[in-house]
């Protein structure tokens, strides 16, 4: 996963969760994801710390993903 001070795009999140990009926006609209930051009229990004703080479920999933990537890179 990217550095914990970086942000993720809707496409990044869609790849992580294995869903369509529009699902990311639906989840934001119903509160399953934080609002994110509107960078321009059509571009929104989510700071990773905001995602980690948003919900326990999201935090656990993203931290688990990060640990898996760290473990796989150590094996190389």
C-alpha positions in Angstrom: 0.0 0.0 0.0 1.1 3.6 -0.5 2.8 5.7 2.2 0.3 6.4 5.1 0.6 10.2 4.4 -0.6 9.8 0.8 -4.0 9.9 -0.7 -6.0 7.4 -2.8 -8.2 8.0 -5.8 -11.6 6.4 -6.4 -9.8 4.1 -8.9 -7.2 3.1 -6.3 -10.0 2.3 -3.8 -11.9 0.4 -6.4 -8.9 -1.8 -7.1 -8.3 -2.4 -3.4 -11.9 -3.3 -2.7 -12.4 -5.1 -6.1 -15.5 -3.1 -6.9 -16.5 -0.7 -9.7 -15.3 3.0 -9.3 -18.9 4.1 -9.1 -19.4 1.9 -6.0 -16.8 3.9 -4.2 -18.9 7.1 -4.8 -22.0 5.3 -3.7 -20.3 4.2 -0.5 -19.2 7.8 0.1 -22.8 9.0 -0.4 -24.2 6.5 2.2 -21.3 7.1 4.7 -19.5 3.9 4.3 -16.4 5.9 3.2 -15.4 9.4 4.4 -16.1 12.4 2.1 -12.6 12.7 0.9 -11.1 15.9 -0.5 -12.4 17.5 -3.7 -9.2 18.4 -5.6 -11.0 19.8 -8.6 -14.5 19.8 -10.0 -14.3 16.1 -11.0 -11.4 14.8 -8.9 -11.7 13.5 -5.3 -9.0 11.9 -3.2 -9.1 10.2 0.1 -6.2 10.7 2.6 -5.2 7.3 4.0 -5.3 8.6 7.6 -8.9 9.7 7.1 -9.8 6.2 5.7 -8.2 4.6 8.7 -10.1 6.8 11.2 -13.5 6.5 9.4 -14.6 3.1 10.7 -13.1 0.1 12.5 -14.1 -2.1 9.6 -12.3 0.0 7.1 -9.2 0.5 9.4 -8.9 -3.3 10.0 -9.2 -4.0 6.3 -6.7 -1.4 5.2 -4.2 -2.3 7.9 -4.5 -6.0 7.1 -3.9 -5.2 3.4 -0.8 -3.1 4.3 0.6 -6.0 6.4 0.1 -8.5 3.6 2.0 -6.3 1.2 4.8 -5.8 3.7 5.0 -9.5 4.2 5.1 -10.3 0.5 7.8 -7.7 -0.2 9.9 -9.2 2.6 9.8 -12.6 0.9 11.3 -11.2 -2.3 
